[in-house]
């Protein structure tokens, strides 16, 4: 039974100031901040969570903390993407055993698999677990583009019930829905506002790390209330932040936001660098201008 809907935050991973350890206290605070602000779901260990820059022990540590801290208040999906199918099976089984509600899986990103190889990849993982899979299409980082026709084929795999569609083409939402029907629920990966109007039932967002309440409300205004004027007004208030938490800055910019708001989450891990000091005054201005409406002042 499908149960995931709404705006899900793809969580950053807080590290200690020296970057050497996961900051457990900061991660717990982040989870509670998200849930208290009304987010609909959480996804640790995605791209924004620097999943390629943590050890296996740290991965388990992060899963345990997020699942335990969420305590069933919202669904938790775990990013389990890897280059080797057997490794994806292993981490997906691990996530399930630790209480995750589902997994999000980006395709192998170096081998550039064919459509048949991708189908087999997802089927082997599905056969090994009993929780839902969110297929993650992000050709800009995975080097493969899973077209709507392939997504519809993968939708025939029992546990592959969701897709995070992270291209800049909103017509993908329309075409996946047309080809896969109710076998595949579409989450936007980038174009949340635009995709909602085409029928996407969720959004895996980076900006919701910083503004979870607005990000959740945007979905509700479109999907539940169908209030175009209010939704567009809210979206326009959010857009100044999007430049800072998108593109090459999506990790460093998000962590800089938290530092400026008095909730330090540590630096990104190399090869990523922190947001340059010269850019921080402009980001601070963006946050301050949002403050009278959003209430960020309580965090400064």
C-alpha positions in Angstrom: 0.0 0.0 0.0 1.4 3.4 -1.0 1.8 5.7 1.9 4.3 8.4 0.9 3.1 11.9 0.0 4.1 15.5 0.5 7.4 17.3 0.9 10.3 15.2 2.1 13.6 16.7 3.1 16.7 15.1 1.8 18.7 15.8 4.9 22.2 17.2 5.2 24.6 15.2 7.4 25.9 17.3 10.3 29.5 16.8 11.1 31.6 18.0 13.9 33.6 21.3 13.4 36.7 19.3 12.2 34.5 17.2 9.8 35.8 14.0 11.3 32.7 12.6 13.0 28.9 12.7 12.6 27.5 15.3 15.0 24.8 13.2 16.7 23.3 16.1 18.7 23.0 18.3 15.7 21.4 15.5 13.7 18.8 14.9 16.4 18.1 18.6 16.5 17.7 18.7 12.8 15.3 15.8 12.7 13.1 17.5 15.4 13.3 20.9 13.7 12.0 19.3 10.5 9.1 17.5 12.2 8.1 20.3 14.5 8.0 22.6 11.4 5.6 20.3 9.6 7.7 18.4 7.1 6.0 15.3 5.7 9.0 12.9 5.5 12.8 12.6 5.8 15.4 11.1 3.6 18.9 10.9 5.1 21.9 9.7 3.0 20.9 11.2 -0.3 23.2 13.4 -2.4 22.6 16.3 0.0 23.5 14.0 2.8 27.0 13.4 1.3 26.3 9.6 1.2 29.5 9.0 -0.7 31.5 10.6 2.0 30.6 8.6 5.0 31.9 5.2 6.3 29.7 2.1 6.7 29.7 2.6 10.4 28.7 6.3 10.0 25.9 5.2 7.6 24.5 2.9 10.3 24.9 5.6 12.9 22.9 8.1 10.8 20.1 5.6 10.0 19.8 4.7 13.6 19.6 8.3 14.8 17.1 9.5 12.2 14.8 6.5 12.5 14.9 6.6 16.3 14.5 10.3 16.6 11.6 10.4 14.1 9.9 7.7 16.1 7.2 7.1 13.5 6.1 10.7 13.4 6.9 10.9 9.7 8.2 8.3 7.2 11.9 7.9 6.9 13.4 6.7 3.6 17.1 5.9 3.4 19.4 6.6 0.5 21.0 3.3 -0.5 22.5 4.1 -3.9 25.8 2.5 -4.8 27.7 1.4 -7.9 27.5 -2.3 -7.1 24.1 -4.0 -7.0 25.1 -6.3 -4.2 26.1 -3.3 -2.1 22.7 -1.7 -2.7 21.0 -4.9 -1.6 23.2 -5.0 1.5 22.5 -1.4 2.6 18.8 -1.7 1.7 18.4 -4.8 3.8 20.3 -3.0 6.6 18.0 0.0 6.3 14.9 -2.2 6.5 16.2 -4.1 9.5 16.8 -0.8 11.3 13.3 0.4 10.9 13.3 2.5 7.7 10.0 2.9 5.9 11.5 2.8 2.5 14.7 3.4 0.5 15.7 5.8 -2.2 18.0 4.5 -4.9 19.9 6.5 -7.4 21.2 4.2 -10.3 24.8 3.2 -10.6 26.6 6.3 -11.6 29.9 5.2 -13.2 29.2 2.1 -15.2 26.4 3.9 -17.2 24.1 0.8 -17.2 21.7 0.0 -20.1 18.0 -0.1 -19.6 18.0 -3.9 -19.2 20.8 -3.6 -16.6 18.9 -0.9 -14.7 15.7 -3.0 -14.7 17.7 -6.0 -13.4 19.4 -3.8 -10.8 16.2 -2.5 -9.3 14.5 -5.9 -9.5 17.3 -7.6 -7.5 17.0 -5.0 -4.8 13.2 -5.3 -4.8 13.4 -9.1 -4.5 15.6 -8.7 -1.4 13.5 -6.4 0.7 9.9 -5.9 1.7 9.8 -2.0 1.9 9.0 0.5 -0.9 11.7 1.7 -3.3 11.8 5.3 -4.6 13.7 5.2 -7.9 15.9 8.3 -8.2 16.4 9.7 -11.7 19.0 12.4 -11.7 21.0 12.3 -15.0 23.1 15.3 -14.1 24.8 13.3 -11.4 24.2 9.7 -12.3 25.2 9.9 -15.9 22.2 7.9 -17.0 18.7 9.3 -17.8 15.9 7.0 -17.0 13.3 8.0 -19.5 9.5 7.7 -18.7 9.3 4.5 -20.7 11.9 2.9 -18.6 10.3 4.2 -15.4 7.1 2.7 -16.5 8.8 -0.7 -17.0 10.5 -0.5 -13.6 7.0 0.3 -12.1 6.1 -3.3 -12.9 8.6 -4.4 -10.1 6.4 -4.7 -7.0 8.3 -2.6 -4.5 9.3 0.1 -7.0 6.3 2.4 -6.2 7.8 5.8 -6.3 10.2 7.9 -8.5 12.1 11.1 -7.7 12.2 12.8 -11.0 15.1 15.3 -10.9 15.3 16.7 -14.4 14.3 20.2 -15.4 11.6 18.9 -17.7 8.2 18.9 -15.9 6.7 17.0 -18.8 8.4 14.0 -17.4 5.8 14.0 -14.6 3.0 13.9 -17.2 4.6 11.2 -19.2 5.4 8.9 -16.2 1.9 9.2 -15.0 0.5 8.5 -18.5 2.7 5.4 -19.0 2.9 4.0 -15.5 -0.5 4.9 -14.2 -1.1 4.3 -10.5 1.8 1.9 -10.3 4.3 4.7 -9.9 3.9 7.8 -7.7 6.0 10.8 -8.9 8.0 13.0 -6.5 9.7 16.0 -7.9 13.4 16.4 -7.3 13.9 19.9 -8.4 10.7 21.5 -9.8 8.4 21.0 -6.9 5.9 23.8 -7.6 5.7 23.1 -11.3 5.4 19.4 -10.9 2.6 19.6 -8.3 0.3 21.2 -10.8 1.0 18.3 -13.2 0.0 15.7 -10.6 3.2 15.0 -8.7 2.3 13.7 -5.2 5.5 14.8 -3.5 8.7 16.7 -3.6 12.2 15.6 -2.3 13.5 19.0 -1.5 16.9 20.5 -0.5 15.5 23.9 0.5 13.3 22.3 3.1 16.3 21.6 5.2 16.2 25.4 5.9 12.5 26.2 5.4 10.6 23.0 6.1 7.3 24.7 7.0 7.1 26.7 3.8 8.2 23.7 1.7 5.4 21.6 3.2 2.9 24.3 2.9 3.7 24.8 -0.8 2.7 21.2 -1.5 -0.5 21.5 0.6 -1.6 24.7 -1.1 -1.4 23.0 -4.5 -2.2 19.3 -3.9 -4.9 19.8 -1.2 -6.3 23.3 -1.5 -5.6 24.0 -5.2 -5.0 27.6 -4.3 -2.9 28.9 -7.2 -2.6 32.5 -5.9 -1.4 31.6 -2.4 0.9 28.9 -3.8 2.5 31.2 -6.3 2.9 33.9 -3.7 4.6 31.5 -1.3 6.8 30.1 -4.1 8.0 33.6 -5.0 9.0 34.2 -1.4 11.0 31.0 -1.4 12.8 31.5 -4.7 15.6 33.8 -3.4 16.9 31.0 -1.3 16.8 28.4 -4.1 19.9 29.7 -5.8 21.9 29.2 -2.6 20.8 25.6 -2.0 20.9 24.4 -5.6 23.5 23.7 -8.3 27.1 23.3 -7.0 26.2 25.0 -3.7 23.5 22.6 -2.6 25.5 21.1 0.3 27.8 24.1 1.2 25.0 26.6 0.8 22.6 24.7 3.0 25.2 24.2 5.7 26.1 27.9 5.5 22.4 28.7 6.1 22.4 26.7 9.3 25.6 28.3 10.5 24.1 31.8 9.9 20.9 30.7 11.7 22.9 29.6 14.8 22.4 25.8 14.1 25.9 24.8 13.0 26.0 21.5 11.1 29.7 21.4 10.4 31.6 21.7 7.1 31.0 19.5 4.0 33.6 16.8 3.5 36.3 17.1 0.9 36.4 17.6 -2.0 33.6 19.9 -1.2 34.6 23.2 0.4 32.5 25.5 2.7 30.7 28.3 1.1 33.2 31.1 0.4 33.3 33.9 3.0 32.8 36.5 0.3 29.4 35.0 -0.5 28.0 34.8 3.0 26.9 38.4 3.4 24.6 38.0 0.4 23.2 34.8 1.8 22.7 36.5 5.2 20.7 39.2 3.5 18.4 36.6 1.9 17.7 34.9 5.2 17.1 38.2 6.9 14.6 39.3 4.3 12.8 36.0 4.7 12.8 36.4 8.5 9.8 38.7 9.1 7.5 36.2 7.4 9.1 32.9 8.2 10.3 33.6 11.7 13.9 32.7 11.2 14.9 35.3 13.8 14.4 32.8 16.6 17.3 30.8 15.1 19.8 33.7 14.7 
